[in-house]
């Protein structure tokens, strides 16, 4: 059985500065491993990478390139094995 795990933007210390989605590094329906780089975001000229919270298949990208988001935003989902 599998479960959907949310990809959530963590607190990156940007304060009140906007955080912009720069690019997705993985396409939907692609297998990913725990800790794999999924998406790049930028704040105040600094690039940050959001990694996979679980191994599985990237099922959705809930935010697009150039979207302005904040900490706690659900960026997408991974269909993961429920044993993780």
C-alpha positions as CSV (number, residue, x, y, z in Angstrom):
1,X,0.0,0.0,0.0
2,X,1.2,3.5,-0.7
3,X,0.5,6.9,0.9
4,X,0.8,10.5,-0.4
5,X,3.5,12.5,1.3
6,X,3.4,16.3,1.0
7,X,6.4,18.2,-0.2
8,X,6.4,21.3,2.1
9,X,8.6,24.4,1.9
10,X,10.5,24.5,5.2
11,X,11.5,27.7,7.0
12,X,14.5,29.0,5.1
13,X,15.2,32.1,7.0
14,X,13.9,34.5,4.4
15,X,12.0,36.6,6.9
16,X,9.4,38.7,5.2
17,X,11.2,38.5,1.8
18,X,9.3,36.8,-1.0
19,X,10.3,33.2,-1.9
20,X,10.1,32.4,-5.6
21,X,10.0,29.0,-7.3
22,X,12.9,28.9,-9.7
23,X,12.5,25.5,-11.3
24,X,11.4,21.9,-10.7
25,X,14.3,19.5,-11.1
26,X,12.1,16.4,-11.5
27,X,9.1,15.8,-13.7
28,X,5.8,14.3,-12.4
29,X,5.5,10.5,-12.5
30,X,9.3,10.2,-12.0
31,X,10.7,8.0,-9.3
32,X,12.6,9.9,-6.6
33,X,14.7,8.9,-3.6
34,X,14.5,10.3,-0.1
35,X,16.7,13.4,0.0
36,X,16.8,13.9,-3.7
37,X,16.8,17.5,-5.0
38,X,13.2,18.2,-6.3
39,X,12.8,22.0,-6.6
40,X,14.8,25.2,-6.4
41,X,13.5,28.3,-4.7
42,X,15.1,31.7,-4.3
43,X,14.9,34.4,-1.7
44,X,16.9,37.7,-1.6
45,X,19.2,36.4,-4.3
46,X,20.0,33.1,-2.5
47,X,19.1,29.7,-4.1
48,X,17.7,27.0,-1.9
49,X,16.9,23.4,-2.8
50,X,13.9,21.5,-1.4
51,X,14.5,17.7,-1.1
52,X,12.2,14.7,-1.3
53,X,10.7,13.8,2.1
54,X,10.4,10.2,1.1
55,X,11.2,7.8,-1.7
56,X,8.5,7.1,-4.2
57,X,6.9,8.7,-7.3
58,X,6.4,12.4,-7.7
59,X,2.7,12.6,-8.3
60,X,2.0,16.4,-8.4
61,X,3.6,19.8,-8.6
62,X,1.2,22.1,-6.7
63,X,3.2,25.3,-7.4
64,X,4.6,26.4,-10.7
65,X,7.7,28.2,-11.8
66,X,7.8,31.9,-10.7
67,X,5.1,31.3,-8.0
68,X,5.6,33.3,-4.8
69,X,5.2,31.0,-1.8
70,X,5.9,31.0,1.9
71,X,7.1,28.5,4.5
72,X,4.6,25.7,5.0
73,X,3.3,25.8,1.5
74,X,2.6,22.4,0.1
75,X,4.6,22.3,-3.1
76,X,3.6,18.9,-4.4
77,X,3.1,15.2,-3.4
78,X,5.0,12.0,-3.6
79,X,3.3,8.6,-3.6
80,X,5.5,6.8,-1.1
81,X,5.6,3.3,0.2
82,X,3.8,3.3,3.6
83,X,6.7,1.5,5.2
84,X,8.8,4.7,5.4
